[in-house]
Amino acid sequence: MIFSKTFASLATLASMLALAQADMLQISNPTQGTRWKVGETVFLEWKGNCASMGSAAKNVDVDLMTGNSNALRFVAKLASIDCSASNNRKEFVIPADVVKESGIYSLAVQTVPQLSYSNVFTIDSAVGAGDGGVTAETPGAGGQAGTTPGQDPNTKNSGAAQGTVTAATAVAMAAVAFAAQLL
């Protein structure tokens, strides 16, 4: 009897954690240190999918944001992605009429119920600006832990979308409380 209650509790916990992670993409490009230039073709790359969004997952907006993580400001919609299945990459051009000044930016992918954020990265506003030849390349391995937009670069998070840990922790706590009631 105790074994079956424990098994049921663990199964409930696993399904609740999976639900908390559903529809959140882990952005693996751009990462901190990425330098994009206006007018160049760049790419967004991610792990996971948002299939549970149904048909809306075939046309999910990717927004360019600026500012620190507590006060992100919308700059422009850059692209739409299909994150409903195995797609995990989208190429697009950084338009000159959108990025008027070089600076630190992040991407917000409009997944539901929570947005998925990239780490902060740099966009050089003048075509050909930058440090002589660095284009839309990302240093280091993709998918590494990174920072939240506007966060101190010496502070690392899980690399997952902003709010993932909080949601997963809340669900885990609820599942543990539920499991304790069964025992």
Phi and psi restraints in degrees (value plus and minus 20) as a CYANA .aco file:
   2 ILE   PHI     -84.3   -44.3
   2 ILE   PSI     -59.6   -19.6
   3 PHE   PHI     -80.2   -40.2
   3 PHE   PSI     -64.9   -24.9
   4 SER   PHI     -87.3   -47.3
   4 SER   PSI     -56.0   -16.0
   5 LYS   PHI     -86.8   -46.8
   5 LYS   PSI     -61.2   -21.2
   6 THR   PHI     -84.5   -44.5
   6 THR   PSI     -64.2   -24.2
   7 PHE   PHI     -82.2   -42.2
   7 PHE   PSI     -63.9   -23.9
   8 ALA   PHI     -82.8   -42.8
   8 ALA   PSI     -59.6   -19.6
   9 SER   PHI     -84.7   -44.7
   9 SER   PSI     -63.6   -23.6
  10 LEU   PHI     -86.3   -46.3
  10 LEU   PSI     -59.0   -19.0
  11 ALA   PHI     -84.5   -44.5
  11 ALA   PSI     -60.9   -20.9
  12 THR   PHI     -83.5   -43.5
  12 THR   PSI     -64.6   -24.6
  13 LEU   PHI     -79.9   -39.9
  13 LEU   PSI     -65.8   -25.8
  14 ALA   PHI     -82.2   -42.2
  14 ALA   PSI     -63.1   -23.1
  15 SER   PHI     -89.2   -49.2
  15 SER   PSI     -54.4   -14.4
  16 MET   PHI     -88.5   -48.5
  16 MET   PSI     -59.8   -19.8
  17 LEU   PHI     -85.6   -45.6
  17 LEU   PSI     -59.6   -19.6
  18 ALA   PHI     -83.6   -43.6
  18 ALA   PSI     -59.5   -19.5
  19 LEU   PHI     -84.7   -44.7
  19 LEU   PSI     -59.4   -19.4
  20 ALA   PHI     -84.7   -44.7
  20 ALA   PSI     -51.2   -11.2
  21 GLN   PHI    -107.6   -67.6
  21 GLN   PSI     -32.6     7.4
  22 ALA   PHI     -79.7   -39.7
  22 ALA   PSI     122.8   162.8
  23 ASP   PHI      47.0    87.0
  23 ASP   PSI      -7.0    33.0
  24 MET   PHI    -129.0   -89.0
  24 MET   PSI     107.0   147.0
  25 LEU   PHI    -115.8   -75.8
  25 LEU   PSI     124.7   164.7
  26 GLN   PHI    -117.1   -77.1
  26 GLN   PSI      92.4   132.4
  27 ILE   PHI     -99.1   -59.1
  27 ILE   PSI      99.1   139.1
  28 SER   PHI    -123.5   -83.5
  28 SER   PSI     -29.6    10.4
  29 ASN   PHI    -174.9  -134.9
  29 ASN   PSI     106.7   146.7
  30 PRO   PHI    -101.9   -61.9
  30 PRO   PSI     134.1   174.1
  31 THR   PHI    -138.2   -98.2
  31 THR   PSI     152.5   192.5
  32 GLN   PHI     -78.6   -38.6
  32 GLN   PSI     113.8   153.8
  33 GLY   PHI      79.5   119.5
  33 GLY   PSI     -34.0     6.0
  34 THR   PHI     -86.2   -46.2
  34 THR   PSI     120.2   160.2
  35 ARG   PHI    -147.8  -107.8
  35 ARG   PSI      93.3   133.3
  36 TRP   PHI    -123.7   -83.7
  36 TRP   PSI     137.8   177.8
  37 LYS   PHI    -144.4  -104.4
  37 LYS   PSI     122.0   162.0
  38 VAL   PHI     -76.5   -36.5
  38 VAL   PSI     116.9   156.9
  39 GLY   PHI      69.4   109.4
  39 GLY   PSI     -30.3     9.7
  40 GLU   PHI    -113.5   -73.5
  40 GLU   PSI     133.7   173.7
  41 THR   PHI    -102.5   -62.5
  41 THR   PSI     105.8   145.8
  42 VAL   PHI    -145.1  -105.1
  42 VAL   PSI     157.8   197.8
  43 PHE   PHI    -162.0  -122.0
  43 PHE   PSI     127.8   167.8
  44 LEU   PHI    -121.9   -81.9
  44 LEU   PSI     113.3   153.3
  45 GLU   PHI    -152.2  -112.2
  45 GLU   PSI     122.6   162.6
  46 TRP   PHI    -166.4  -126.4
  46 TRP   PSI     145.1   185.1
  47 LYS   PHI    -137.7   -97.7
  47 LYS   PSI     127.5   167.5
  48 GLY   PHI      76.1   116.1
  48 GLY   PSI    -199.7  -159.7
  49 ASN   PHI    -168.9  -128.9
  49 ASN   PSI     152.7   192.7
  50 CYS   PHI    -146.5  -106.5
  50 CYS   PSI      20.7    60.7
  51 ALA   PHI     -79.1   -39.1
  51 ALA   PSI     -49.8    -9.8
  52 SER   PHI     -91.1   -51.1
  52 SER   PSI     -25.1    14.9
  53 MET   PHI     -97.9   -57.9
  53 MET   PSI     -23.0    17.0
  54 GLY   PHI      50.0    90.0
  54 GLY   PSI    -163.6  -123.6
  55 SER   PHI     -85.4   -45.4
  55 SER   PSI     -42.6    -2.6
  56 ALA   PHI     -84.1   -44.1
  56 ALA   PSI     -42.5    -2.5
  57 ALA   PHI     -88.8   -48.8
  57 ALA   PSI     -34.0     6.0
  58 LYS   PHI    -102.5   -62.5
  58 LYS   PSI     -28.4    11.6
  59 ASN   PHI    -167.9  -127.9
  59 ASN   PSI      52.3    92.3
  60 VAL   PHI    -121.9   -81.9
  60 VAL   PSI     106.8   146.8
  61 ASP   PHI     -90.9   -50.9
  61 ASP   PSI     124.5   164.5
  62 VAL   PHI    -136.6   -96.6
  62 VAL   PSI      95.5   135.5
  63 ASP   PHI    -127.7   -87.7
  63 ASP   PSI     120.6   160.6
  64 LEU   PHI    -106.2   -66.2
  64 LEU   PSI     110.4   150.4
  65 MET   PHI    -145.1  -105.1
  65 MET   PSI     136.0   176.0
  66 THR   PHI    -160.0  -120.0
  66 THR   PSI     141.9   181.9
  67 GLY   PHI      86.2   126.2
  67 GLY   PSI     154.4   194.4
  68 ASN   PHI    -100.3   -60.3
  68 ASN   PSI     149.7   189.7
  69 SER   PHI     -83.6   -43.6
  69 SER   PSI     -41.1    -1.1
  70 ASN   PHI    -108.7   -68.7
  70 ASN   PSI     -30.8     9.2
  71 ALA   PHI    -167.1  -127.1
  71 ALA   PSI      32.7    72.7
  72 LEU   PHI     -85.1   -45.1
  72 LEU   PSI     120.3   160.3
  73 ARG   PHI    -139.5   -99.5
  73 ARG   PSI     115.7   155.7
  74 PHE   PHI     -89.2   -49.2
  74 PHE   PSI     112.8   152.8
  75 VAL   PHI    -125.0   -85.0
  75 VAL   PSI     -73.9   -33.9
  76 ALA   PHI    -190.5  -150.5
  76 ALA   PSI     137.4   177.4
  77 LYS   PHI    -100.2   -60.2
  77 LYS   PSI     105.6   145.6
  78 LEU   PHI    -116.6   -76.6
  78 LEU   PSI     -52.8   -12.8
  79 ALA   PHI    -187.2  -147.2
  79 ALA   PSI     155.3   195.3
  80 SER   PHI    -146.6  -106.6
  80 SER   PSI     124.4   164.4
  81 ILE   PHI    -142.3  -102.3
  81 ILE   PSI     138.8   178.8
  82 ASP   PHI    -126.9   -86.9
  82 ASP   PSI      83.1   123.1
  83 CYS   PHI    -128.9   -88.9
  83 CYS   PSI       5.6    45.6
  84 SER   PHI    -100.5   -60.5
  84 SER   PSI     -37.6     2.4
  85 ALA   PHI    -161.7  -121.7
  85 ALA   PSI    -149.3  -109.3
  86 SER   PHI    -108.2   -68.2
  86 SER   PSI     -20.7    19.3
  87 ASN   PHI     -79.7   -39.7
  87 ASN   PSI     118.3   158.3
  88 ASN   PHI    -165.4  -125.4
  88 ASN   PSI      -1.3    38.7
  89 ARG   PHI    -173.3  -133.3
  89 ARG   PSI     120.2   160.2
  90 LYS   PHI    -160.7  -120.7
  90 LYS   PSI     106.3   146.3
  91 GLU   PHI    -117.7   -77.7
  91 GLU   PSI     125.8   165.8
  92 PHE   PHI    -179.5  -139.5
  92 PHE   PSI     147.8   187.8
  93 VAL   PHI    -124.6   -84.6
  93 VAL   PSI     118.6   158.6
  94 ILE   PHI    -100.1   -60.1
  94 ILE   PSI      90.9   130.9
  95 PRO   PHI     -95.3   -55.3
  95 PRO   PSI     117.8   157.8
  96 ALA   PHI     -85.8   -45.8
  96 ALA   PSI     -50.5   -10.5
  97 ASP   PHI     -96.3   -56.3
  97 ASP   PSI     -29.1    10.9
  98 VAL   PHI    -117.2   -77.2
  98 VAL   PSI     -66.8   -26.8
  99 VAL   PHI    -118.6   -78.6
  99 VAL   PSI      78.8   118.8
 100 LYS   PHI    -111.2   -71.2
 100 LYS   PSI     -38.4     1.6
 101 GLU   PHI    -161.5  -121.5
 101 GLU   PSI     126.1   166.1
 102 SER   PHI     -83.2   -43.2
 102 SER   PSI     128.7   168.7
 103 GLY   PHI     155.0   195.0
 103 GLY   PSI    -191.6  -151.6
 104 ILE   PHI    -118.0   -78.0
 104 ILE   PSI     110.9   150.9
 105 TYR   PHI    -155.1  -115.1
 105 TYR   PSI     152.5   192.5
 106 SER   PHI    -168.0  -128.0
 106 SER   PSI     147.0   187.0
 107 LEU   PHI    -130.3   -90.3
 107 LEU   PSI     122.2   162.2
 108 ALA   PHI    -138.8   -98.8
 108 ALA   PSI      96.4   136.4
 109 VAL   PHI    -115.1   -75.1
 109 VAL   PSI     106.0   146.0
 110 GLN   PHI     -99.0   -59.0
 110 GLN   PSI      34.2    74.2
 111 THR   PHI     -95.8   -55.8
 111 THR   PSI     132.8   172.8
 112 VAL   PHI    -137.1   -97.1
 112 VAL   PSI     114.2   154.2
 113 PRO   PHI    -109.7   -69.7
 113 PRO   PSI     -32.1     7.9
 114 GLN   PHI    -142.3  -102.3
 114 GLN   PSI     127.6   167.6
 115 LEU   PHI     -90.1   -50.1
 115 LEU   PSI     133.2   173.2
 116 SER   PHI    -130.1   -90.1
 116 SER   PSI     108.3   148.3
 117 TYR   PHI    -132.1   -92.1
 117 TYR   PSI     127.1   167.1
 118 SER   PHI    -106.1   -66.1
 118 SER   PSI     150.5   190.5
 119 ASN   PHI     -94.1   -54.1
 119 ASN   PSI     150.1   190.1
 120 VAL   PHI     -93.2   -53.2
 120 VAL   PSI     130.1   170.1
 121 PHE   PHI    -172.2  -132.2
 121 PHE   PSI     153.1   193.1
 122 THR   PHI    -128.5   -88.5
 122 THR   PSI     121.5   161.5
 123 ILE   PHI    -141.6  -101.6
 123 ILE   PSI     105.9   145.9
 124 ASP   PHI    -108.6   -68.6
 124 ASP   PSI     106.4   146.4
 125 SER   PHI     -96.5   -56.5
 125 SER   PSI     -54.5   -14.5
 126 ALA   PHI    -105.1   -65.1
 126 ALA   PSI     111.3   151.3
 127 VAL   PHI     -79.5   -39.5
 127 VAL   PSI     108.0   148.0
 128 GLY   PHI      66.4   106.4
 128 GLY   PSI     -20.3    19.7
 129 ALA   PHI     -93.3   -53.3
 129 ALA   PSI     147.6   187.6
 130 GLY   PHI      97.6   137.6
 130 GLY   PSI    -172.3  -132.3
 131 ASP   PHI    -131.4   -91.4
 131 ASP   PSI      28.4    68.4
 132 GLY   PHI      46.1    86.1
 132 GLY   PSI      50.9    90.9
 133 GLY   PHI      89.4   129.4
 133 GLY   PSI     -33.3     6.7
 134 VAL   PHI     -95.5   -55.5
 134 VAL   PSI     101.3   141.3
 135 THR   PHI    -133.2   -93.2
 135 THR   PSI    -159.8  -119.8
 136 ALA   PHI    -102.3   -62.3
 136 ALA   PSI      26.5    66.5
 137 GLU   PHI    -118.4   -78.4
 137 GLU   PSI     133.5   173.5
 138 THR   PHI    -138.7   -98.7
 138 THR   PSI     102.9   142.9
 139 PRO   PHI     -91.5   -51.5
 139 PRO   PSI     131.4   171.4
 140 GLY   PHI      57.6    97.6
 140 GLY   PSI     159.2   199.2
 141 ALA   PHI    -100.2   -60.2
 141 ALA   PSI     120.0   160.0
 142 GLY   PHI     -86.9   -46.9
 142 GLY   PSI     130.9   170.9
 143 GLY   PHI      60.5   100.5
 143 GLY   PSI     -14.9    25.1
 144 GLN   PHI     -88.8   -48.8
 144 GLN   PSI     141.4   181.4
 145 ALA   PHI     -79.8   -39.8
 145 ALA   PSI     125.5   165.5
 146 GLY   PHI    -162.0  -122.0
 146 GLY   PSI    -178.6  -138.6
 147 THR   PHI    -131.1   -91.1
 147 THR   PSI     139.3   179.3
 148 THR   PHI     -98.9   -58.9
 148 THR   PSI     128.3   168.3
 149 PRO   PHI     -69.7   -29.7
 149 PRO   PSI     108.0   148.0
 150 GLY   PHI      63.2   103.2
 150 GLY   PSI     -22.8    17.2
 151 GLN   PHI    -100.1   -60.1
 151 GLN   PSI     132.7   172.7
 152 ASP   PHI     -75.7   -35.7
 152 ASP   PSI     108.1   148.1
 153 PRO   PHI     -83.8   -43.8
 153 PRO   PSI     -35.2     4.8
 154 ASN   PHI    -105.6   -65.6
 154 ASN   PSI     -26.9    13.1
 155 THR   PHI    -122.0   -82.0
 155 THR   PSI     105.1   145.1
 156 LYS   PHI    -125.2   -85.2
 156 LYS   PSI     129.2   169.2
 157 ASN   PHI    -141.4  -101.4
 157 ASN   PSI    -187.5  -147.5
 158 SER   PHI     -92.7   -52.7
 158 SER   PSI     -32.4     7.6
 159 GLY   PHI      65.8   105.8
 159 GLY   PSI     -29.8    10.2
 160 ALA   PHI    -102.4   -62.4
 160 ALA   PSI     154.0   194.0
 161 ALA   PHI     -81.5   -41.5
 161 ALA   PSI     130.6   170.6
 162 GLN   PHI     -76.9   -36.9
 162 GLN   PSI     114.6   154.6
 163 GLY   PHI      72.6   112.6
 163 GLY   PSI     -26.1    13.9
 164 THR   PHI     -82.0   -42.0
 164 THR   PSI     -67.9   -27.9
 165 VAL   PHI     -82.6   -42.6
 165 VAL   PSI     -63.8   -23.8
 166 THR   PHI     -81.1   -41.1
 166 THR   PSI     -67.5   -27.5
 167 ALA   PHI     -85.7   -45.7
 167 ALA   PSI     -64.1   -24.1
 168 ALA   PHI     -85.0   -45.0
 168 ALA   PSI     -59.4   -19.4
 169 THR   PHI     -84.3   -44.3
 169 THR   PSI     -63.9   -23.9
 170 ALA   PHI     -82.8   -42.8
 170 ALA   PSI     -62.9   -22.9
 171 VAL   PHI     -86.3   -46.3
 171 VAL   PSI     -61.3   -21.3
 172 ALA   PHI     -82.8   -42.8
 172 ALA   PSI     -62.4   -22.4
 173 MET   PHI     -83.6   -43.6
 173 MET   PSI     -60.9   -20.9
 174 ALA   PHI     -84.5   -44.5
 174 ALA   PSI     -60.3   -20.3
 175 ALA   PHI     -87.0   -47.0
 175 ALA   PSI     -59.1   -19.1
 176 VAL   PHI     -85.2   -45.2
 176 VAL   PSI     -62.7   -22.7
 177 ALA   PHI     -81.7   -41.7
 177 ALA   PSI     -61.6   -21.6
 178 PHE   PHI     -83.0   -43.0
 178 PHE   PSI     -64.6   -24.6
 179 ALA   PHI     -83.8   -43.8
 179 ALA   PSI     -57.7   -17.7
 180 ALA   PHI     -84.2   -44.2
 180 ALA   PSI     -54.8   -14.8
 181 GLN   PHI     -88.4   -48.4
 181 GLN   PSI     -51.0   -11.0
 182 LEU   PHI     -92.3   -52.3
 182 LEU   PSI     -49.4    -9.4
